[in-house]
Amino acid sequence: MTRTNTTDCSSHTNDSNNIKKLKRGFAYKLFYQQGVWPQNASLNDYYLAVSYTVRDRMQQMFLNSILSLQKKESKIVGYLSAEFLMGPHLHNNLINLGLYDQVSRAVEECGLDIKQIIDHEEEPGLGNGGLGRLAACYLDSLASLQIPAIGYGIRYEFGMFDQEIKNGWQKELGDRWLQPGNPWEFKKADLTVEVGARGHTEQYTDDHGNQRVRWVPGGMVKGIPYDTPVLGYRVNNVNLLRLWSAEAPKSFDFDDFNVGDYQGAVHEKIMAETITKVLYPNDEHFRGKELRLFQQYFFVSCSMQDMVRIHLFMFPNLDNFPDKFAVQLNDTHPAIAVPEFMRLLIDVHHYSWERAWDIVTHTFAYTNHTLLPEALEKWPVAMLGRVLPRHLEIIYEINSRFLDLVRIKYPGDVDVVRRMSIIDESGERYVRMAHLACIGGYAINGVAELHTRLLKNHTLTDFHRLWPDKLTNVTNGVTPRRWMVLSNPRLARLISSAIGDGWITNLYKLRELEPMVDDPVFCEKWQQVKFDNKQDICAMFSCAYGPMFNPYAMFDVQVKRIHEYKRQHLNLLHIVNLYQRLKNNPNLDVPPRIFIFGGKAAPGYTMAKLIIKLINSIAEVVNSDPDVNTRLQVLFIPNFNVQIGHMVYPMADLSEQISLAGKEASGTGNMKFSMNGALTIGTLDGANVEIREEVAPENFFLFGMDVNEVQELGTAGYDPQTIYNQNEGLKAAINLIATGHFSHGDRELFRPLIDSLLYHDPYMVLADYQSYVDCQQKVGEVFQDTRRWTKMAILNAARMGKFSSDRSIADYCRKIWKIKPFPVELKLQQLPENGFKFPQRDKIVRT
């Protein structure tokens, strides 16, 4: 039985009896779980009490879903990802359960504020940005589409750093997301696995006379799983996020302690727990790189051992493993799973190489997320051999057999053999993880149509030529449950009042909004929703910065990871240009704008940090200049994360998606903005291409070169200094920064950034500059025509059906995984009053 949707997008019919039960549940959890009286409880106590009460309402579905994974006829997606940026759980779970209104009323009758409790939740920062957030959207859609799935990752003790801005500079602070307590996870200590490292290998002959290899690790760590239920929207399916935490096999050495070596007594524990201590340590240093490599292997080994255990619980051997599991590698971080599964099959379960390779290559599929050569992961051969000696042997064997195939296919072509080899021997020898993933899986996919085309024609062209049917496209998507229903309830209510709430699970139904563009009443309500959302954010900004923000201004937003290829500095050059024009001509006919930035720079990425400093330095000057600050403001929102995204995407008027064509794989922020009625200024890059096709070119502000023009300019010889010298507006903007106008007269502060633009501009910022400025002029003109802008905004939202993660997951199921929905029945049974009938002790098994 599947639970049905209600007519309201955020609640079921109020049930006074259920509200009484919820209130009793709050009181019970506060007293017995938190151990406090209400008059002594903190906000964190109240948050935990409410969360545990809600979690109890999920348990029946969760346990039934776990049982469904054990049914032989179900096929499970094993989604391996080094990042899962789930966002806060409480609000999302209330929406997916259909309990928001009931819990809200119960909390308010207890004298509390549900919004304050929801906002108190500490966000698990288990990802750097788009990759981890995509994984979270996919888990939501897998559950909502009733596809059995387990997301496997790392339970980082310290997630993505908290960002603080000090004197305009980014400062990184530890993200102690676990400190207040995590009510959504279950520790499964009985499912612990062991993972080896270092050591050596040795050959031996087994009982059947077969030559075998044994890995003798130099040390072991334990992997402890922590399970988080992932609810589907108004269905009974609850999937599983299983995150692994590292522990030492022996946490305390009494021998060392007894002789006074107190540090040595806990050394093993400290070293083991370092593995899952921090999300992606700075890998500039040798030790950092080695730790990151073992981090990836640790969670992959834990996950593969876990899937093997689940499979053998139901089947006598691993012969049909690909029929039970489809394992998706989310980028190259989990690519070490290929040799690890081979090791388990050959060394542990004694399969022949040929049979093991057949199982492996029918199990894995690989998603590529980048076109940037520097982002394609490689590991030094010496390092990998030292940390994982058996895996390097297996990789060499995979490579040897694969290159024999290449030589047969392309006889005498030494160059293609060199290009396709897993081992890069052009200098220091490296293991190319993308090549390993391509060779070890049965499917490869890009994440946007343009991205996939570029993979076929450039990045992975040799593999596409060898296996033309292996590489396919699955355009990314985002979940409308979090990015519309949760984050923009005003808009969700307006849409549902007009067309019903079927769009929440079928985003293509938003097309029914298209006739509304000619309804002045609906358009006025749409405008009011946007204005109210902007009012909310202005009130928040005013508390921090003073009453300077105008909700009638255009909110021009660029929030994403700070990186040169994202081209935040192109946006800044336009701001400086506009600032100069307003200073020179106070009567300039342009609408007031608030330029809003947000995002984090990698701790070791000097240029990205300098861009953050420039944003804040420009803001300092512009916002304090009475000549312009009623018409132009600049704001950097610190510590951008999922929770802040809930506020930012609904209030934006203009979405900046301005990367150089051919650099962005897909982007997902562009989708979130458009779903919430923001218009896009962007290049033909990533998913922008498809968004523009869907919303129609007249509803998209296009500028800049396309991929072919970028390649032609690069071939002809791009000279940024010539453009600088020939464009007076550009020259004036760069010179104003260079003279120290935004740095208290310091001419050296931003020199590295200016030099990179003038002498080494790989992202062709100056080449696209004039087209961008001209397009921004058009944006301003259209914004002043409120009726036209509103029509374009409604059509943008109405035509975003393709970019739901539900569609993406349906594509994966059809094109790659060959999986159909497996609905979970809700068996409404109570716990027996007289206890359970327990199985005999020798029949208890781990499941």
N, C-alpha and C positions, 0 to 999 in steps of 0.2 A: 504494500500500500504506500503510495506517495502522498506526502502532505501537499495540499493545494495552496495556491496563492490566494491572497485576499484582495479585495478591491483597493485597499489602501496599500501604498508601496512600503510602509514602514511598520505596520502593526496588524495584529489580528483583533477580532472583536473583543472589547474589554470584558473580562470575566471576573466578577467580584470575588468569587470563591478562589480562583487562581491567584488573585492579588493577595488574599489573606494568606495563602500558602507561601507566596513569595516573601511576604513580610515575616512570617514565621521562620522561613529559611534564612533570611538576613540575620535575624536575632540569634538563631542557632549557630550559624557560622561565626558571628561576632563573639559569642560567648565561648563555644567549644573549640573553634578553630583558632581564633585570634586570642582568646583568653582575656577579654576585657569587657567591662561594662560600657554601655553607650556613652555615659558621661566622661569616661576616660579614653574613649577611642580617638585615634587620629584619623585624618583623611585617608591615610594608607590602609588603616584597619577597615574602614568602611568600603574602600575600593576592593580589598581582598574578599571581604564578606559577600559583597554583591557578585564578584566574579566567581567565587566558589559556588554560590547558589545557582548562577547561570550554568556553570560547568556541570552541575548535577543534572540539569535538564537536558544536557547533551549526552549523558552517559549511556542511556538505553540505545540510542542510535549508534553511538561510537562502538559499543561492544558488539552489537549486531553486525556492524560493518566489518569489524575485525574477524568475526566468524565467517563472513562471506568471502574474505580473502583466502580462507582455507578450502573453499569448494573447488574441486578439480576443474570445473567447467569455466571458472573465472580466469581471465588473463589480467595481469597486473602491470601497470606502468611503474618502473623504477626510475625516478627522475633524479639523476645525480647532478648536484650543483654545489659549488663551493660557497654560494651565497643564496640566502633566502631573506629578502627584505619584506617581512610579513606586514609590518605596520602594527598599530595597536589592535588587540584582539576583541576587547569587550564590546565596543560599539558594533563591529562587524558581525560578531556572533549574535547579538541581539537582533540585527536586521535579518540575518539568514534564518534564524529560528522563528522570526515573526513575533518576537516578544518585546520589542522596544517600548511600545506604548504601555504594556502591562507593567514591565519592570520600572519604567519611568514613574508611573502613577504610584506603584508600591513604595518606591524610594521617596517620593514627595510626601506620601502619607506618613512616612517615618521622619519627616522634617528635614530631608536632605535634598540636594540638587543633583540630578542625574548628570547634567553637563559637567559639573565640577568633578564628579566621580570619574566620568569617562576621560576628561582631560588630564586627570592625575596619572593615568597609566604610563609607565615608562616604556618607550618604544624599543623593541629588540632591534638593535642596529646591526643585523647580521648580513650586511651587504654594502657595497660601495655605491650602488646606484641602479642603473637600468637593468643590468643582468639579474641582480637579486630581486628586483621588483617584478620583472617579467616572470621569474620562477614562482613568485607568490601569486600573481594573477593566474598562472596556469594551474596551480594547485586548487584555487577557488573554482575555476571552470571545470577541472577534472571531476571534482566532487559534485558540482551543480549539474553536470552532464551524466552523472552516475557511472563514471569510469573508475574502477578500482585503481588506486595509485598510492605509492609510498614515495614521498620526497625525502631524499637522503642528503645530509649536509653536516656541518660542523657547529657544535654548540660553543661558539666563542664566548669566553668569560668576559672579555672586553670587546664590544662590537666596534662598528665604525666610530672613529673618534668624534667627540663633541667639539664643535667649532665655536671659538670665541674670537671676537674681533677686538684687538688692542691697538690703538693708534693707527687703525686702518689695516693692520696686518692680521693674517690668520694665525691663531694660536690653537694647538691641538690639546684637548683634555681627554682623559680616560672616560670611556663610556661604560659606567658600571650599571648596566641595565638589570642585572640580577639582584642587586643589593636590596631593593624594596620587596623582593619575593616575586616569583613567577607562578601564578595560580593555574596556568594553562597547560603545564607539562606534567608528565608522569615519568618518574625515574624507573627504568626497567633493569635493575642490577642483575637479575637472573639471566638476562640475555647478553651478558658481557662477552666480548670476544678479545682475542689476543692478536697483536700486530707486531711483527718483527722488524728489525732494522740492522744494517751493517752486517758484520760477520763474513762468512765465506760459503762456498758451495763445495760439495764433494760428490763424486760418482759412486754408485754401488749397484749391485745386482739383486733384483727382488726375488721372491720365492719362485717365480715362474721363469727365471733366467733372463729377464729383460733388464737392459741397462737403464738405470734411473739416475736422477740428480736430486740431491737433498740439500736444501738451504739450511745452514746452521747460523741463525741470527746471532749477532753480538749482544743484543739486548731486546727486551720485549716491553711493550706497554699494553695496558688494557683499554679497550674502548667501551664506554658505558653509554647505552642509548637512553635518550630522553624523548618521549613521545608527546607530540602536540596534536590534538584533533583539529582537522580542517573541515569545516562544515560546508555542505552544499547549500544553495539557496532554496529553501522550502522543499527539500527532498529529505529522504531518510539516510542517504549516503553520507558518511563521514570518513574522509580519507586521513592519512597519517603523515605527519612530518616527523621523521626520526633523525634527530641530531645527535652526533657522537661527541662525547667528552673523554679526554685522555686522563688516565690515572696510572700511577706506578703499580706494578704487581705487589711490591712491598713498600709501604709508605713510610716505614720507620725502621732504622737499623740499630738495634739495641747494642750490638757489639761496638759500633762507633760511639754511641752515646756513653757507654760504660767506660770508655777510655778517654772521654772528654772531648771527642770530635763531634760537637753538636751540629755543626754545619754538614758534616759528612753523613750524620744520622738521617737527615731529611733531603740529602742531595738528589737521590733517585726520584723522590716524589716531586721535587721542584722541577727537575729536568723533564719529567714525563708530562707534567701539567702545563709546561710552556708550549707544548704542541698546539693546544686549543685555547691558549691564553688570549691571543689578539688576532683580530681579523687582518690577514695579509700584512705581515710586518714589512717595514721598509726594506726592500730587497736590493738596495744599493751595495750593502756590505755582504761579504761572502757568507757569513753565518746566517744572515737574513734569508738569503737565497736557499740555503740548505734547509732551513727550518720550513720555508714555504713549500719546498718539494716534499718534505716528509709530511707536512700538513695535508697536502693533497693525497698522498698515498695512504695516510692513516684513515681518512674518512672513506676512501674508495675501498680499501681492504675490509674495513668494518662492514660496509654496505654489501659488498659481494659475498662475504661470509654469511651475512644475515639472509640474503636472498637464497643462497644455497641451502641454508638451514630450513627456511620456509618450504622450499621445493621438496626437500627430502622428507619433510613431515608428511607429505601427501603422496610422493612417488618413490619407487624403490631405487632410482638412479637419476642421473642428470641428462639422460639422453634427450628428453623432451623439454629441456629447460626453456628454449625459445618459445615454446607453446604456452608457457606459464608466465614468462616475464618478457617485456619489451623494455630495454634499458636505454634511456636517452642520456647522452653526454651533453650537458649544457655548457658549451664551449670546450676548450682543451684542458681546463683544470682537472676534470676527472678522466682524462685520456689514459692515464696509467692503469685504468681498469682493464684495458685490453691484455697487457702482459700479466696482470694480477689474476684475471680469470683463467688465463692459460696455465699459470702456475698452480692454481687450485685444481684444475682438471687433470693436469699431467702429473704433478708431484704428489698431490694429496689423494686424488681419486683415481689415479693410474690409468687415465685414458691415453690412447696413442695420440701422437701429434696431429695426425690428419683428422681424427674424429673430434679432438678437442677444438681444432681450428674451425671445423664446420659448425660446432655449437657456438663458438665465440662470434663468428661472422654472421650468424643469424640472430644474435642477441642484441648487439649494439647499433644504435643510430647516433649520428653526430650533428649537432647544430653549430654552425660557424657564426660568430658574432662580429667579426672585424675584417676590414680590408687593409688596415694599417700594417705594413710588414713588421714594424717594431712591436706590435701587439700579438703577433703569432708566437706562441710560447715555445721556447727552446731551453733545454737543460744541458749544461756541459757534460760530456760523456764521462769524464773523470769523476765528477761529483755524483752522477746517477749511479755509476758503478760502485762507488764507495758506500753510498747510502742504501742502495738496492741492488746488490751484486747479481742475484738470481734474475732479476727483471731485465738487467742489461743483457744477460745471456739470451734471454727469450726474445728481446727486441732484436738482437743481432740475427737470430735464427729467422724471425719473421721477415726481417729486411732481406736476408739472403734469398729466401724462397720467393719473396715478392719480386726482387730484381731479376731473378731467373725468368719470371713471367714477363717482365718488361723487355728483357733482351730477346725473348722469343717473338714478342709482339712487334718490336722495333729493332730488328737486327742491325748491328753496327752503329746504332745511334748512342754514342757515349754521353752526349749532353743530356738526353732525356733520362738516362740512368742516373746521372749525377743530380739532376733536378728533382727526381722523384724519390730518391733514397731517403729513408728515415734519418740517416746520419748525414749531417751537413759537414763536409770535409773541406770547405773553402778556406778555413783558417783554423782556429781552435775548433775541435770537433764537438758538435752539438747533436742532441736528439731532438728532431722536429716533431713536436707533439701533435700538430695538426695532421701531418702525414700519417702518424701512427693511428689517429682516429679515423682518417679516411680509409686506410687499408683494413683496419680491424672491424669496421662496421658494414652493415648492408645498405645504409642510406646516409646521405649527407644533405643537409638543407640550409639554405640561406634564409634570411628573415625579412626580406622585402624583395619585390620583383627586380628592382634595379640591382640590389645587392647580389642576388642570385645570378643575374646576368653577368655581373663583373667577376664573380667567383668562377663562372664557367669560362669566361673569356680571358681572365688574367690570373687571379690568385691561385685557383685550382684547375687551371686549364688542362694540364697534363692528365690529371685524374679524370676529368670530364671526358677527355678524348679516349682514355682507356675504358671507362665505364660510363657511357653516355646516359644510361638510365638510372644511375645511382644518385645524381645530384638533382634535387628538386627544390621548390620554393614553398615556404609556409610563412606568409606575412604575419608579423607580430600583432598582438592585440592586447587590450587591457580590460579588466573586469568592470562592467558598469555598476555592479553592486557597490564596490568601494568608491569608484571615481565619479559616480553620479548620485546614487541613492544615499550613501553615507555622507559624502563630502558636500553635496549640494541639495539638501532636502527641499529647499524652496522650489528649485527647478524641477526636481523629481515630482513633487506634488502638482505643479502646474502641468507638466506633461501628462501625468496620469489622469488628471481631471479632464484633459482634452481627448485622450485616445485610449484610456485604460492603462493597466499596469503590465500588459503582456510584453512590453518592450524590455522589461528588466531581464527577461530570460531569452528574448529574441530581439536583438537591437535593430534588426532590419525594420521592425514595426515603427521605428521613429520616422520612417518615410511618410507615415500618416499625418505628420505635422506640416508637410509641405503646403497644403491648401491654406494653412493658418497664416501664411505670410501676408495674405490679403485681408485678414480679419483685424481691424484696428484695435478691437478690445483685447484680443490675444496678444498682439504686438505690444500694447501698453503694459500688460501684465508681465511679458517677457522683459521689457525694459526695467520694470519695477524690481523684478528678481535680481537683475544684474546690479542695479543701484543699491539695493539692500545689502547684497554681498559686499559691494565696495564700501558701503558705510561701516560694515562690521570691521573690515580690515583697517579702515581709516581710524576707527576708534582705538583699535589695538596699537597702531602706529603712533597715535597721538599720545598714548600713555608713555611711550619710550622716547619720542622725538619732539613732542609738542604739537599744538594744533595747526599744522601746516599743510595737511593733505586734503585735497579737494576731490570728493567722490564724483564730481561732474567731469573731471579730467579723464583723458585716455590713460588706462593702465596698460603700459607697454612692458611685457614681462619676458625675461629670459632666466629661467631657473633650470639648472642642470649642472653636471660635473664641470668644474673649471678646467678647461683644456684649450690649448691653442687651436686644435682642429674644430672646436665648437665656435670659435671666432667671437668670443665676447669682446675682443678688442676692436672688431669691426663696428659693433654696436657703439662702443665708446667713442670712436672717431666721429660717428654721426652725431652723438650727443654734444661733443665739443664743437662740431660744425654748427649745430643748432644754437648752442650757447653764444657763439660768436655772432651769428646772424641776428639774434635777439638783442645783443649788446649794441650792434651797429644800427639796428632798425627796430626800435621799440614798438612800432606799428605793424610789424610783420604779422601777416594773417595766417597764423597757425593755431590749432587748438591747444589748450593746456595739456601737458603730458607728465605723467609720473613714470620714470624708467625704473623698473624693479628687477634686481638681480638676486640670485641665490645659488648656492652650490659650494662644494668643498674641493680644495686642491689637494692632490696627494702630498703627504708630508715632505717628500724629497723633490717635488716638482717646482723648482725655483721660479720659472717663468709664469706658471699658473698662479703662484702666490703673489707675484708682482702685479698680475692683472687684477687680483682682488684689492691690492693696495691702491692701484690706479682708480678703480671703481669708487672706493671710499674717499680718495683724495679729490676726485671730481665732485662727488657728493658734498664734501665739506665746503668747497668753493661755491658751487652752484646754489646750494640750499641756503647759504648765508648772504647771497647777493640780492638785495632788494630790487635791482633792475630786472631780474628774470625769475625770481623764485615763486611768483604767483602763477607762472606759466610753464615752468620747467623745474622739476625736482628729480633727484636721483636717490635711490635707496638700495642698500644691500641688506638682505634678510639673513642674519647669521644662522648657522646650524640647520640648513635646509634638510628636511627629512619627510617621511610619509605624512606625519601628523601636520606639519606646516603645509604640505602639499594639499591637504584637505581644505585649507583656507585659500591657497593661492590660485589653484586652477579655476574655481568658480568665479573669482572676481576679475579675471583678466579680460581685457578687451582685445589685445593684440598679443599673439604668440610669436616669439622670435625663434625661427628654426633656420639658422643662417650658415650652417657649415658648408665648406667647399664641396661642390658636387663630386661624389665618388668617395667621400671620406666617412660618412655616417652609414652604418649598416642599415639601421631602420629608424631608431628613435621611438619612444613611446610617450614622452611628454607631449609631442605634437598631437597625439590622439586624445589625450586627456583634456588638453585645452579645447580642441574642436568639439568634443562631446559636450563641453560646458558652454558652448556658444562663443568662443573666442575666434577671431579671424587670424589667419596665418600670414606672416611675411616670411618667405623662405625661398631657398634654392631648390633645384630639381635633384634632391639628394635623399637617399633612404626612402622611408615611407611617405615623404612629402609628395613624391611622384604619384603614388596611388591616392593619397588624400585629395590632391588637386583633381585627379580624374573623377573621383567620387563626388566631390562637392561642386564641380564644374569650374573651369578656369576663371570665369568672371567673379567667383567668390573666393579667390585666392590671390594674394599679392606676391607675384613672382618676380624675382630679380636674378641677376648673375648668370654666369656661364653654365652650360650643361656639361656632362661628362666628356663628350667628344671635344668641346671647345677647351676644356681644361687640359686634356691630353695634347691637343694641337699647340696650345700656348707653351706647355712644358717642352714639347719637342722643338718648337721654333726658338725657344730661349726666352724665358720670362725675366724681364728687367724691371724690378719695382722702382728703381731710382728714376727711370724715364717717366713713369706714371706720376711719381711724386713731383717732378720738375714741371710737368705739363698741366697739372691740375691744381689751380690756385686755392680752391677750397680745402682740398686734402693737405696741401703744403702748409696752409695756415693752421690747420688743426694739429698736425704733427709738430709744427714749430712752437705752438703755444704750450704743448706738453713739454717739449725740449727746453724751453726757456725757464722752466721751473714754476710756471704760473699755478700749477696744481700741487706743488711740492715745497711751498714756502721758499722759493728761490733756488732750491737745490736742483742744479742742472744734471747731476749724475744719477739721481735716483731711478729715473725711468729710461736711462740711456740704453740698457740691455734690450728693453722692449722695442724702442725705436730702431736700434741697430738691426734687430731681427726682422723688422718690417721693411727696412730699406736695403739690407744686404743679404738677408737669408729669410725669405718669406715662402716657406713650402706650402702654406695654406692660401696663398694668393689673395691676401686681404686687400691689397691695394688694387688688384685687377678688378675686383668686384665692387670697389668702393663707390664709384659714381652711379652705377646701376642701383645700388642699395639706397643711396641718398635720394635719387630720383623717385624710387619706389616709395620711400618714406614720405615724400612730398604728396604722392597720390593717396597714401594711407590717411594723412591729415585731412585732405580734401573730402574724402569719403566719410570720415568720422563726423564731420560737421553736418552731413546729411543724415540725420538720425533715422529717418524712415528707411533709407537705403541700407544703412549699416545694420539695422535690426533685421531686415529681410535676409541679408547675407549671413548674419549670425544664426538665425533660425535654420536656414538651409544647411549650414555647416553641421549643426547638431543632428538635423534630420537625416543626413546622408552618411552617418558614421557607422552604419550597421556592420560593414566589413571589418571594422577595427575592434570588435569585441573579441576578447580572448576565448569566448565560447566558439566563435568561428575558427579561430586558430587551432584550438584543441580538436574540433571536429575534423579539420584538415589533417592533423597529425594522425588521428584515429583511422581515417580513410586512406591516406597516402602512404603512411609509414608504419604505424603500429599494428594495423589490421585488428582493431579492437572495437567491440560493440558495447553499448551500455549494459551494466549489470545492476539493476535496481535492487535495493535492500528493502526487505519487508520489515515493517515496524511491528514487532510483536509486543503488544501492550501487556506486559506481565509485571507483577509486583514481586519483590524479593519475598521468599517464603518466611512466614512469621516464625516457624519452628526451625529455621536454619536450612542449610543446604544438605543434600546427600552427597558426601564427598567420595571421590574415587579412591580405590585402594592406593596406598602410598607408592607402590611400584608401578602404577599406571599413570601417575601424574607426569605430563610432558609439558615442555615449554612451547608456547605457540606465539 
